[in-house]
Amino acid sequence: SQLTATKAGRHVVREKGTYLILRELHRWEREPDVLAACEKLIQVLIGDEPGPGMENLLEVDVPEEVEQELQRLDREEEEEEERWRREQEEQRQEARGS
């Protein structure tokens, strides 16, 4: 996320063809946290460039209510990933026991 925080960094990542690589990775990857990271980076790469004063996304002031909502969404995503991991582990254990 540090590399794509600045306009120059986003430009370099786009120029290297990263989108095409991420698109292919997203097609076969099954790990939820890797998929989520791919999706977030893809959104940065294909989205519109932020407006003036937002060239460095690490320096943008985020309203408190927006920050709280983003944190809530992050927690939900983490919980979903943990459920997926538990399910995968249960399936592996069932397969071993069969």
C-alpha positions as CSV (number, residue, x, y, z in Angstrom):
1,S,0.0,0.0,0.0
2,Q,3.0,2.3,0.5
3,L,3.9,2.1,-3.2
4,T,0.5,3.1,-4.4
5,A,0.0,5.8,-1.8
6,T,1.6,8.4,-4.1
7,K,0.7,9.4,-7.6
8,A,4.2,8.6,-8.8
9,G,4.1,5.2,-7.2
10,R,0.7,4.4,-8.8
11,H,2.1,5.4,-12.1
12,V,5.1,3.1,-11.8
13,V,2.9,0.2,-10.7
14,R,0.6,0.8,-13.7
15,E,3.5,1.1,-16.1
16,K,4.9,-2.3,-15.1
17,G,1.7,-4.1,-16.2
18,T,0.8,-5.1,-12.6
19,Y,-2.9,-5.1,-13.4
20,L,-2.6,-8.0,-15.8
21,I,-0.6,-10.0,-13.3
22,L,-3.1,-9.3,-10.5
23,R,-6.0,-10.2,-12.8
24,E,-4.5,-13.6,-13.5
25,L,-3.6,-14.2,-9.8
26,H,-7.2,-13.3,-8.9
27,R,-8.5,-16.0,-11.3
28,W,-6.8,-18.9,-9.5
29,E,-6.1,-17.7,-5.9
30,R,-8.4,-19.2,-3.2
31,E,-7.0,-17.6,-0.1
32,P,-9.4,-14.9,1.0
33,D,-6.8,-12.4,2.4
34,V,-4.8,-12.7,-0.9
35,L,-7.9,-12.2,-2.9
36,A,-8.9,-9.1,-0.8
37,A,-5.4,-7.6,-1.3
38,C,-5.6,-8.2,-5.0
39,E,-9.0,-6.6,-5.2
40,K,-8.0,-3.6,-3.3
41,L,-4.9,-3.0,-5.4
42,I,-6.8,-3.6,-8.6
43,Q,-9.3,-0.9,-7.5
44,V,-6.4,1.5,-7.0
45,L,-5.0,0.7,-10.4
46,I,-8.1,0.9,-12.4
47,G,-9.8,3.7,-10.5
48,D,-9.7,7.4,-11.3
49,E,-6.6,9.2,-10.1
50,P,-7.5,11.2,-6.9
51,G,-8.0,15.0,-7.3
52,P,-5.6,17.8,-6.5
53,G,-4.3,17.8,-2.9
54,M,-4.7,14.0,-2.7
55,E,-1.6,13.0,-4.6
56,N,-0.3,11.3,-1.5
57,L,-3.1,9.2,0.0
58,L,-1.2,8.7,3.3
59,E,-1.6,12.5,3.9
60,V,-5.4,12.7,3.3
61,D,-7.6,13.6,6.2
62,V,-10.3,11.0,6.6
63,P,-13.4,12.1,8.5
64,E,-13.9,10.2,11.8
65,E,-17.2,8.6,10.8
66,V,-15.7,7.4,7.5
67,E,-12.6,6.0,9.4
68,Q,-14.9,4.2,11.8
69,E,-16.9,2.7,9.0
70,L,-13.8,1.5,7.2
71,Q,-12.5,-0.1,10.4
72,R,-15.8,-1.9,10.8
73,L,-15.6,-3.2,7.3
74,D,-12.0,-4.3,7.9
75,R,-13.1,-6.2,11.0
76,E,-15.9,-7.9,9.0
77,E,-13.5,-8.9,6.3
78,E,-11.0,-10.3,8.9
79,E,-13.8,-12.3,10.5
80,E,-14.9,-13.7,7.1
81,E,-11.3,-14.7,6.4
82,E,-11.0,-16.5,9.7
83,R,-14.2,-18.4,9.1
84,W,-12.9,-19.5,5.7
85,R,-9.6,-20.7,7.3
86,R,-11.5,-22.7,10.0
87,E,-13.7,-24.3,7.3
88,Q,-10.6,-25.2,5.2
89,E,-8.9,-26.7,8.3
90,E,-12.1,-28.7,9.1
91,Q,-12.2,-30.0,5.6
92,R,-8.6,-31.0,5.7
93,Q,-9.1,-32.9,9.0
94,E,-12.2,-34.6,7.6
95,A,-10.3,-35.7,4.5
96,R,-7.5,-37.1,6.7
97,G,-10.1,-39.0,8.9
98,S,-11.8,-40.6,5.9
